[in-house]
Amino acid sequence: MADGFDGLSDKALSIFTFAAYHRLLSGERVASVIRKDGAGHEADPEGVSELEGRGLVSASDTGIAFSEAAQDFVETLIEALRGRVGR
């Protein structure tokens, strides 16, 4: 799994961070996030393009759908965050 995620830009990682935020709030696996919410919040276009180019997401004008590998990556981020709690 690491190969497709090596060297991701901060713009691409911000999209996974947003998904991790939703994962922590909901307690459920995140398969997609909103790309544009109509209130001025928008995923970085360069980050979206980078993830699409790697085959990790598919994006529409308003949403970003994560591949299985990308969903697993979000779970890995959550595990890493939890592993540092209390240190």
Stockholm file with secondary structure:
# STOCKHOLM 1.0

chainA/1-87         MADGFDGLSDKALSIFTFAAYHRLLSGERVASVIRKDGAGHEADPEGVSELEGRGLVSASDTGIAFSEAAQDFVETLIEALRGRVGR
#=GR chainA/1-87 SS CGGGGTTCCHHHHHHHHHHHHHHHHHCSCCCEEESBCSSSCBCCHHHHHHHHHTTSEEECSSEEEECHHHHHHHHHHHHHHHHHTTC
#=GC SS_cons        CGGGGTTCCHHHHHHHHHHHHHHHHHCSCCCEEESBCSSSCBCCHHHHHHHHHTTSEEECSSEEEECHHHHHHHHHHHHHHHHHTTC
//
